[in-house]
Amino acid sequence: MKKLVLAAALTAAASTAFAGSLADPIIEAPVIVEEATSSSAGVLVPLLILVLVAAALAD
């Protein structure tokens, strides 16, 4: 009976000692969220400059 208890105790101690693995942990890549920009943003500045030039010429 003592040998059975000793074997159970050694088995429990050994299973906790080898609970981890030697394999590298899987690390998920971070999620990158890009903000969408409208195509009118590139047109807005030249149109504003054109309006200012037209206003300056009208004076």
C-alpha positions in Angstrom: 0.0 0.0 0.0 2.9 2.3 0.8 4.4 1.7 -2.6 1.1 2.7 -4.3 0.8 5.9 -2.3 4.5 6.7 -3.1 4.0 6.0 -6.8 0.9 8.2 -6.9 2.8 11.0 -5.1 5.7 10.8 -7.5 3.4 10.7 -10.5 1.6 13.8 -9.3 4.9 15.6 -8.7 6.3 14.6 -12.1 3.2 15.7 -14.0 3.4 19.2 -12.6 7.1 19.4 -13.4 6.4 18.7 -17.1 3.2 20.7 -17.4 4.8 23.2 -19.9 6.2 22.3 -23.3 9.4 23.1 -25.1 7.6 24.4 -28.1 7.6 28.2 -28.7 4.3 29.9 -27.7 2.0 31.0 -30.5 1.8 34.8 -30.5 -0.9 36.3 -32.6 0.0 39.3 -34.8 -1.4 42.6 -33.7 -4.4 43.8 -35.6 -3.7 47.0 -37.5 -6.7 49.1 -38.5 -6.1 51.7 -41.2 -8.4 54.6 -41.3 -10.1 55.1 -44.6 -9.5 58.4 -46.3 -11.8 59.7 -49.0 -10.4 60.6 -52.4 -11.9 64.1 -52.2 -9.3 65.1 -49.6 -6.6 65.4 -52.3 -9.0 67.6 -54.4 -10.1 69.9 -51.7 -6.9 71.9 -51.2 -6.4 72.7 -54.9 -10.0 73.8 -55.2 -9.6 76.0 -52.2 -6.5 77.6 -53.7 -8.4 78.1 -57.0 -11.2 79.9 -55.2 -8.8 82.1 -53.4 -7.0 83.0 -56.6 -10.3 83.7 -58.4 -11.3 85.9 -55.5 -8.0 87.8 -55.7 -8.3 88.3 -59.4 -11.9 89.5 -59.1 -10.9 92.5 -56.9 
